[in-house]
Each structure stands twice: as C-alpha cells, then as structure tokens.
Amino acid sequence: MSNYRRYAWLECYLHAVLETDPDRKFVQICEAIAAIEHRRLSPVESDEECLELERADEGIQALISEYGMYTYSSIPRATSRGRKEPV
C-alpha cells in the first residue's frame, strides 16, 4: 500500500488497521468506513484505486469480525463506480 499519500481515504483505513486501543478501534473503523464511502460518492476512474477500495472493504470486514461490531455488509453502499448496489 504505497499509495497512502494518493488516496485520502487510505490514511483513515490504515489508522483503523493499526489502532491497538480497543476503545479507539471502534472510532477508527467508523471513520475508515465513512472515508471509503465518501470516496465512492464520485466515480473511481483508476482500476488500481478500485482494487484498493475492494481490499479495504475486505479489511474492514475482517476488523468488524474481529471486534464483534455490527455487520458492515448489511449497510447499503455505493460501488466503486459511484452507483448503489444491493448487499
């Protein structure tokens, strides 16, 4: 993930992944989800960024499973191309 400077949302995601304080982890995960979804509000033209967004989604799912949070997949979200998709 050498593109963290290119993608603003990636910094929030990395903070969530690297957070060790369980009380802060929830906040970091929520901020990462918000940043990823905010990015998806406009079309993603780069295949590289689309792939990074998909990987981040998988990582968020793993973090949620690990920390027993609500199911992120149950939240309707925009696709990487800016359209809503059923989940």
N, C-alpha and C positions, 0 to 999 in steps of 0.2 A: 504494500500500500504506500507507494512512494508519491502518490498524488494527493496527499492530505492538504497540501497548500493550494491545489487547484480546485478542490471541492469543499465549499464551506461546511456542508452537512457532515463531511467525513470527520472533521475535528470533534463534533459532538458525539458521533458514533464511537470514536476512539476513546474519548473520556469515559463513556459508559462501559466499554470493554475493560479498561484499565482501572476503573474505580474499585477500591478494596473495602471501603467502609459500607457495610450493608445499609445503613440509613441513607447514605448519599447515592447508593446504587440505583434505587428506585427513581430518584430525581434525574439522574444521568440518563437512565434508559428512556424515561418520558421525554427528555429534551432531545435525545437522539431520534426517537420516533417522530417528534414534531419537526425536526430539521429535515429528515428524509421526506416526510410527507409534504413539507413546504417546497422542497426541491421539485417534487413531482407535479406541482401546480402548473409548471410550464414544461413544454416538450423538451425531452432529453435527446439531443442530436447525436451524441457520441456513443458508439457501441461500447467503448471502454467504460464510460460512466454508467451506462445501463447495466453492465456486468457488475460493476462495483456496487450499485444500488441493490441488485439482486443478492449479492453476497452479504451486504449489510442487513438485508431482511432476514436472511438465514441466521446471521449472528445475533440479531435482536431476538429471534425466536428461541435460540439457544439460551440467551441471557434470561429471558422470561421463564423458560422451563426451569432453569437453574434456581431462580429466585422465587418461583411459585407465584408469579404475577398473573393478572388477567390474560386472557388469550388474545394476543395481538391479531391473530388471523381472523377473529370474529369482527374486527373493525373494518368497515368498507374503506378501501383506499384507492388512490389513483394509481394507474400503471406508470411505468417509466416514460411512457409516451403522452402522459397527461390525461388519459381517459379513466373513468371509474370502471372497476371490474368487480364482478361478484366474487365473494370469497367462500 
